[in-house]
């Protein structure tokens, strides 16, 4: 009689190993893409902060700290 009240449910089948590996590869690929995107954003922010100063105060320019003294015309 106890079998009628609470029937035994079958257990779920084990996941397919190929599907599990494919899912892990996909998750790894997504993590790598997110990491790349974060690195690109950080590089853009860094370039915005110091990009102009680096060119203006370059060692290749003569009198980089003095500026340009040529007049047009």
N, C-alpha and C positions, 0 to 999 in steps of 0.2 A: 503494500500500500504506500510505502514511502516513495517508491519510484514514480507514482502518479502525481504526487504533490510537488516534488522537486526533481524534475528529470535531469539527467546528467547531460551537460552541454559538451559538444566535442571541442577539443582545444584547437586553436588556430594553427594552421600549417606554418612551418618555419619559412622565413623569407628566403627568396632565391639569392644565392651568393652573387650571381652576376648583377642582379639589380642593386644589391647592397654596395658592391664595388663601384658601379656606375654612379650611384648617389654620392658616395664618398668622393669620387673624382670631381663630380659637379660642384660639391660643396667646397672642395679645395680650390677649384678654378674661380668660384665666386669670391672666396676669401682673397685670392691673389689679385683679382680685379679691384676689389675694394681697397686693398693695400696700395695698388698702383694709383688709384684715384686720389687717395689721401696724400700720397707723396707728391702728386702733381699739384694739388691744392696748396700744400705747404711750400712747394717751390715757387708757385705764383705769388704767394704772400711774401715770401722772402725777397723775391725780385722786386716787388712793389716797395718794400721797405728800404732796401739798400741799392737797388739797381741804378738809380740816377747818380748817387754819390760816387759809386765806383768809377763810372765813366768820367765824371767831372774831375775827380782827384786822381786820375790815372798817372802812373809814373812815366808813361810814354809822352805825355804832354809837357811842354815847357811851361814853367811857372803855373802849375795846375792850381795852386792856391791863390794866385794873383788874379786869374781870370783872363779874359781876352781883352786886349787894349786896342785892337784895330778899329778904325772908324770906317764906315761905309761912305763911298762917294768919291 
